[in-house]
Amino acid sequence: MLHRTALANGLRVLLVPDPATPVVGVAVHVDVGFRSEPEGRTGFAHLFEHLMFQGSESLEKLAHFRHVQGSGGVFNGSTHQDYTDYFEVLPAAALERALFLEADRLRAPTLSQENLANQIDVVKEEIRLNVLNRPYGGFPWILLPPVLYDTFPNAHNGYGDFSELEQASLDDAAAFFDTYYAPGNAQVTVAGFIDLDETLALVEKHFGDIPARPTPTRPSFFEPVPGVERRQAVPDAHAPLPALAMGFRLPDPATDLDGYLAHMLLASVLGDGEAARLQRRLVHADGLVTDISAAAGLMGSLDARDPDTFTVTAVHPAAVDPDRVIGAVDEELEKLAAQGPSADELSRQVARWSAGAHQENDRVMYRMLGLGARELLYGRAEITDELPGRLAAVTPDAVSAAAASLRGAGRGVLLVEPGKGEDA
Amino acid sequence: MTTATHRSAEEIGRTPTGARPLPDLGVTREVPLPDVTDTTLPNGLRVLVARRASVPMVELRLRVPFADPAPGGGHPAIAELLSETLLTGTATRDRVAVDDDLAAVGADLGASVDPERLLVHGSGLADGLPVILDVLADLLTGATHPDHEVARERERLVERIAVARAQPRTIAREALQRVRFGTHPITAEMPTASDVTAVTSEQVRATHAASLVPRGSTLTLVGDVDPAAATAAVEQALGSWTSSATALELAAPPYPAAGDLVLVHRPGSVQSQLRLSGPAVPREDPAYAALQLANLVFGGYFSSRWMENIREDKGYTYGAHSGSEFIPGGAVLGVDTDVASDVTAAALLETRYELGRLSAVPPTAAEIDAARSYAVGSLLISLDNQGGLASTIAGLAAVGLDLDWLREHPARLHAVTADDVAEAALRFFAPSGFSGVVVGDADVIGRGVRALGGIA
């Protein structure tokens, strides 16, 4: 059961009791992601996420980590297109402590020059680790958007350019916090072994005196769907094999959830499991690719507002022309557009989604983060629990229409080319 | 960066109320771990089942000891192809039918192999357990490893190995295993492309018949199932999986000797991998709990001396982690971080400093208490889902332990004294006890790290 309310300062509250677990989770979702960072400050939303772990009025540097872990808990944070989350999962005895820790930094984080410089270095190491020093770094989440999108919010690198990270100032951080981290722009989710009344009182006790501030007007990131295919090639000195990504636009989940869900099932029919269309055709029948996958949503399904991206990604041998891969994907989309999946084919994918939903619900951390994100993005955490039923109601014709819409619109195609002559 | 007026950083960090006190912890809630039924079937297969009805799913782990019976004969490459083609065909199902039958009950199965064991792992809707077991039995007793599937997977495996060996973490792991264990079969984690190319489908089928056997293997099920009924279902489904052979356990490798770090050149690297390693002890050793706490204080979690130094103070790394890795007959300690090329020497210096400091300046009572709370609490969290519980039961069973070891572990952690931790710190973390590798662009980092000494 989900319980929602809001404090007088505008902070939204979502409570999700589960009497069967000895664990409790607390998450704060803030309604700002890397799409909202300003031009000239790529990577700032993520850098700011790091700064929020660097202390607050009641907690010196390192105290947050020490109190969470010293209470037996685990923590993390992450920055997405449209939101940033902060969370911990702990033994239920630490509920009030967790609420205190989250409230203290949402009220009065310590933003210091020393911590800023330190975390710029840490973030650069994160980018070296995940992008610069390895093959296929940032593929496709950093590399594909600039091919498909035109506007800065949708196209730019959310990890950020080193030169822009290095220019980030303390005043940038203060402005970002005051603008976007207002209580009315945030939501706290508490899940696990909790008593509703007691928990609500504790949330009020710790978050209630954060003064209300103006909430920023959320901009639309809409841009038109491209009418043609756009193509771009990028070199990758570490990659031993070529790779490619095809990016298409998804329906807006806020206004056309069923259309979006049809695309989620289309991705499964194409890529999920050995019986999936692209596996059978490209991996096994034609031997064109080493591996191939399809996904609705650049950073996960139902994880962003409009616009978001449907992706097909593949790694293939150098001897295979990428146009053969793309042509085979197009043929499979056309087959599905002409004649949708069979009812059995679709119901098997729905069964896998249902099983996946059960597994997500079995872990307090995943359940809390999934509910919290959908509540923040769409105002309806219930989507999570309704998903198996709504997916089961998607018809073969709807999946067929999703395939047709991908074939009928423009798209971005990214080609990753192994570095020539370099010893990778 | 915004046009609106805003408070300064200093104003944001202060409120009229001032700093507030940290709330106390409430009462810890105990949720008992479930009983595990433990049955050995007539074919020798051990079956462990636990009921955890949190969601209507069941988790499955089949562990088959899968050591190389004749090192030098190509077993690692054959085992990889066996694993890759295990789900690609039987007398009654082809690759697509295997996947279709599993998907119909929301199930996934996968196979993986390493120098110790072959693992079939997966999950599905609990009421689909009969289907999952039927497919599993078909794979174990009837997988045909069809010629065309072996041929295609051979090609893909060569491509995937090329991709994996371009990853710095793989380069570092392979180099570390050679430094630690020489040519012992435990180092054969990934075959060479030429070994893969030489494998025939006859070899794959022969190895399946000889080595993928029930005696010595363990099947673990955790989920919304009745243990007695699930065990009976397993016996019915897998009773015809038989062999006179016993699955082969990997022999214990020699413990790594202390020695100079080996510098491995990776041209064009912008980061370096530091991988240090020394001896540790397994879970059943009396020193294990003290080692666990000493390790947490050193680098086993975020609030550790090493992480706070090289990340939160100096910004040399995104992550630094130390921990035990269990091997046949024991355990080894690993100390791992990735750092920018231009701070590699500095990070190595700080790493050796923190190792030395842990052995010379023992953890304080506050450090030990925090580590103890984390060890107990994170264990509770990791077991609070079917998948985590299944993997834990299977992992313990592989070394002859059961959930009683876990039930008793918080008491063991609470019994550890500061002197015990100091002894473990001196025994396991003294910098003189380590060997390892540094992987990076030697043209950039070589002069600096060699100047520190202890680099081969």
Boltz contact constraints between the chains, C-beta under 6 A:
constraints:
  - contact:
      token1: [A, 20]
      token2: [B, 54]
      max_distance: 6.0
  - contact:
      token1: [A, 21]
      token2: [B, 384]
      max_distance: 6.0
  - contact:
      token1: [A, 22]
      token2: [B, 29]
      max_distance: 6.0
  - contact:
      token1: [A, 22]
      token2: [B, 31]
      max_distance: 6.0
  - contact:
      token1: [A, 22]
      token2: [B, 380]
      max_distance: 6.0
  - contact:
      token1: [A, 23]
      token2: [B, 381]
      max_distance: 6.0
  - contact:
      token1: [A, 23]
      token2: [B, 384]
      max_distance: 6.0
  - contact:
      token1: [A, 38]
      token2: [B, 1]
      max_distance: 6.0
  - contact:
      token1: [A, 41]
      token2: [B, 1]
      max_distance: 6.0
  - contact:
      token1: [A, 57]
      token2: [B, 13]
      max_distance: 6.0
  - contact:
      token1: [A, 57]
      token2: [B, 19]
      max_distance: 6.0
  - contact:
      token1: [A, 58]
      token2: [B, 19]
      max_distance: 6.0
  - contact:
      token1: [A, 58]
      token2: [B, 20]
      max_distance: 6.0
  - contact:
      token1: [A, 62]
      token2: [B, 308]
      max_distance: 6.0
  - contact:
      token1: [A, 65]
      token2: [B, 302]
      max_distance: 6.0
  - contact:
      token1: [A, 65]
      token2: [B, 303]
      max_distance: 6.0
  - contact:
      token1: [A, 66]
      token2: [B, 303]
      max_distance: 6.0
  - contact:
      token1: [A, 69]
      token2: [B, 301]
      max_distance: 6.0
  - contact:
      token1: [A, 69]
      token2: [B, 303]
      max_distance: 6.0
  - contact:
      token1: [A, 69]
      token2: [B, 374]
      max_distance: 6.0
  - contact:
      token1: [A, 70]
      token2: [B, 370]
      max_distance: 6.0
  - contact:
      token1: [A, 70]
      token2: [B, 373]
      max_distance: 6.0
  - contact:
      token1: [A, 72]
      token2: [B, 373]
      max_distance: 6.0
  - contact:
      token1: [A, 72]
      token2: [B, 374]
      max_distance: 6.0
  - contact:
      token1: [A, 72]
      token2: [B, 376]
      max_distance: 6.0
  - contact:
      token1: [A, 72]
      token2: [B, 377]
      max_distance: 6.0
  - contact:
      token1: [A, 73]
      token2: [B, 377]
      max_distance: 6.0
  - contact:
      token1: [A, 89]
      token2: [B, 381]
      max_distance: 6.0
  - contact:
      token1: [A, 91]
      token2: [B, 28]
      max_distance: 6.0
  - contact:
      token1: [A, 91]
      token2: [B, 377]
      max_distance: 6.0
  - contact:
      token1: [A, 91]
      token2: [B, 380]
      max_distance: 6.0
  - contact:
      token1: [A, 92]
      token2: [B, 29]
      max_distance: 6.0
  - contact:
      token1: [A, 93]
      token2: [B, 25]
      max_distance: 6.0
  - contact:
      token1: [A, 93]
      token2: [B, 26]
      max_distance: 6.0
  - contact:
      token1: [A, 93]
      token2: [B, 27]
      max_distance: 6.0
  - contact:
      token1: [A, 93]
      token2: [B, 28]
      max_distance: 6.0
  - contact:
      token1: [A, 94]
      token2: [B, 25]
      max_distance: 6.0
  - contact:
      token1: [A, 96]
      token2: [B, 23]
      max_distance: 6.0
  - contact:
      token1: [A, 97]
      token2: [B, 23]
      max_distance: 6.0
  - contact:
      token1: [A, 100]
      token2: [B, 23]
      max_distance: 6.0
  - contact:
      token1: [A, 108]
      token2: [B, 13]
      max_distance: 6.0
  - contact:
      token1: [A, 108]
      token2: [B, 15]
      max_distance: 6.0
  - contact:
      token1: [A, 110]
      token2: [B, 13]
      max_distance: 6.0
  - contact:
      token1: [A, 111]
      token2: [B, 9]
      max_distance: 6.0
  - contact:
      token1: [A, 118]
      token2: [B, 315]
      max_distance: 6.0
  - contact:
      token1: [A, 121]
      token2: [B, 315]
      max_distance: 6.0
  - contact:
      token1: [A, 122]
      token2: [B, 311]
      max_distance: 6.0
  - contact:
      token1: [A, 122]
      token2: [B, 315]
      max_distance: 6.0
  - contact:
      token1: [A, 122]
      token2: [B, 318]
      max_distance: 6.0
  - contact:
      token1: [A, 125]
      token2: [B, 317]
      max_distance: 6.0
  - contact:
      token1: [A, 125]
      token2: [B, 318]
      max_distance: 6.0
  - contact:
      token1: [A, 126]
      token2: [B, 318]
      max_distance: 6.0
  - contact:
      token1: [A, 128]
      token2: [B, 270]
      max_distance: 6.0
  - contact:
      token1: [A, 128]
      token2: [B, 271]
      max_distance: 6.0
  - contact:
      token1: [A, 129]
      token2: [B, 318]
      max_distance: 6.0
  - contact:
      token1: [A, 129]
      token2: [B, 338]
      max_distance: 6.0
  - contact:
      token1: [A, 132]
      token2: [B, 270]
      max_distance: 6.0
  - contact:
      token1: [A, 133]
      token2: [B, 168]
      max_distance: 6.0
  - contact:
      token1: [A, 133]
      token2: [B, 269]
      max_distance: 6.0
  - contact:
      token1: [A, 133]
      token2: [B, 270]
      max_distance: 6.0
  - contact:
      token1: [A, 133]
      token2: [B, 271]
      max_distance: 6.0
  - contact:
      token1: [A, 134]
      token2: [B, 167]
      max_distance: 6.0
  - contact:
      token1: [A, 135]
      token2: [B, 166]
      max_distance: 6.0
  - contact:
      token1: [A, 170]
      token2: [B, 9]
      max_distance: 6.0
  - contact:
      token1: [A, 172]
      token2: [B, 1]
      max_distance: 6.0
  - contact:
      token1: [A, 174]
      token2: [B, 6]
      max_distance: 6.0
  - contact:
      token1: [A, 174]
      token2: [B, 8]
      max_distance: 6.0
  - contact:
      token1: [A, 174]
      token2: [B, 9]
      max_distance: 6.0
  - contact:
      token1: [A, 174]
      token2: [B, 12]
      max_distance: 6.0
  - contact:
      token1: [A, 175]
      token2: [B, 1]
      max_distance: 6.0
  - contact:
      token1: [A, 175]
      token2: [B, 2]
      max_distance: 6.0
  - contact:
      token1: [A, 175]
      token2: [B, 6]
      max_distance: 6.0
  - contact:
      token1: [A, 177]
      token2: [B, 12]
      max_distance: 6.0
  - contact:
      token1: [A, 178]
      token2: [B, 6]
      max_distance: 6.0
  - contact:
      token1: [A, 178]
      token2: [B, 7]
      max_distance: 6.0
  - contact:
      token1: [A, 179]
      token2: [B, 2]
      max_distance: 6.0
  - contact:
      token1: [A, 237]
      token2: [B, 268]
      max_distance: 6.0
  - contact:
      token1: [A, 238]
      token2: [B, 166]
      max_distance: 6.0
  - contact:
      token1: [A, 240]
      token2: [B, 162]
      max_distance: 6.0
  - contact:
      token1: [A, 240]
      token2: [B, 163]
      max_distance: 6.0
  - contact:
      token1: [A, 240]
      token2: [B, 166]
      max_distance: 6.0
  - contact:
      token1: [A, 273]
      token2: [B, 99]
      max_distance: 6.0
  - contact:
      token1: [A, 273]
      token2: [B, 103]
      max_distance: 6.0
  - contact:
      token1: [A, 274]
      token2: [B, 95]
      max_distance: 6.0
  - contact:
      token1: [A, 274]
      token2: [B, 99]
      max_distance: 6.0
  - contact:
      token1: [A, 275]
      token2: [B, 96]
      max_distance: 6.0
  - contact:
      token1: [A, 275]
      token2: [B, 99]
      max_distance: 6.0
  - contact:
      token1: [A, 275]
      token2: [B, 100]
      max_distance: 6.0
  - contact:
      token1: [A, 290]
      token2: [B, 156]
      max_distance: 6.0
  - contact:
      token1: [A, 290]
      token2: [B, 159]
      max_distance: 6.0
  - contact:
      token1: [A, 348]
      token2: [B, 103]
      max_distance: 6.0
  - contact:
      token1: [A, 348]
      token2: [B, 104]
      max_distance: 6.0
  - contact:
      token1: [A, 351]
      token2: [B, 106]
      max_distance: 6.0
  - contact:
      token1: [A, 352]
      token2: [B, 103]
      max_distance: 6.0
  - contact:
      token1: [A, 352]
      token2: [B, 106]
      max_distance: 6.0
  - contact:
      token1: [A, 354]
      token2: [B, 106]
      max_distance: 6.0
  - contact:
      token1: [A, 355]
      token2: [B, 106]
      max_distance: 6.0
  - contact:
      token1: [A, 355]
      token2: [B, 125]
      max_distance: 6.0
  - contact:
      token1: [A, 358]
      token2: [B, 55]
      max_distance: 6.0
  - contact:
      token1: [A, 358]
      token2: [B, 57]
      max_distance: 6.0
  - contact:
      token1: [A, 361]
      token2: [B, 55]
      max_distance: 6.0
  - contact:
      token1: [A, 362]
      token2: [B, 54]
      max_distance: 6.0
  - contact:
      token1: [A, 362]
      token2: [B, 55]
      max_distance: 6.0
  - contact:
      token1: [A, 362]
      token2: [B, 385]
      max_distance: 6.0
  - contact:
      token1: [A, 362]
      token2: [B, 386]
      max_distance: 6.0
  - contact:
      token1: [A, 363]
      token2: [B, 385]
      max_distance: 6.0
  - contact:
      token1: [A, 423]
      token2: [B, 267]
      max_distance: 6.0
  - contact:
      token1: [A, 424]
      token2: [B, 166]
      max_distance: 6.0
